[in-house]
């Protein structure tokens, strides 16, 4: 089906329209504090399949279910004491909890897995929409599968024009990378996808927190993807990208050398390194990991708009609050990471 996609400011009238479309089993894009989401009724199998069709998303890639109040979890999943403490600390916010699901949640929503990923977003538009429709909403990022995630309504329109009926424009997303996904189905809470809520913050509530080895490597053949953003190509620009990690001066030297020997290249570097790159085509990804997370997907889409053939980028050591942005950079680069 081809839609006349409308992109409307997120006001009271458009929120009511979006809520009605969701109740009808349609797909609507809306902003969250992390990235824009592509939402549909999580308990309506045909509506969820419409998300996969609009994104051209592989069916074995599970979705995250969004709610505006904790009571909506009742009957959908098994809420543990640890989950309650984490919700007290971080909900609403950029933390997704993976819990055992009930039969009420369709297998299509969870890619056939026995667990379901639940989140309560901290964005006024997302919360108003979830309250207005009063449905649990399955919502992956609102981009074509494999593309950089959208952090503005313009990004969504670029990927979803003609594929969905409505985009709610709530401005730029504050965080810029997707939520932390935390697996609570095992003995130790384990981060499957890093985000703004860090393992250290989680351990402060639960006492311990592990990080899945697959956060900074591809899944092995036959390995299951219990979380979005793990199995398939993700976040990638059209150009091939390599990420360099090391002291600023060393990274700057390598970036200059690679740029000078490569046609139609562009550089992504931390703000303090830009003066070391001369008049080469270079763009800032901020000076801190949080700034990098906010800017990364925007910069990757700018590289596509410029039609560059090769991207050489500066990264951070993948630890602490840099783990989230480095997880996205690594996957966008196909794990082509070089320490210098």
PyMOL commands that set and color helices and strands:
alter all, ss='L'
color gray80, all
select helices_A, chain A and resi 12-23+45-55+70-73+81-90+107-110+124-133+153-160+199-206+213-216+248-260+271-277+289-306+320-332
alter helices_A, ss='H'
color red, helices_A
select strands_A, chain A and resi 6-9+28-30+37-41+64-66+95-100+115-119+137-141+166-169+180-183+190-193+210-211+240-245+265-269+282-284+310-314+337-339
alter strands_A, ss='S'
color yellow, strands_A
deselect
rebuild
show_as cartoon
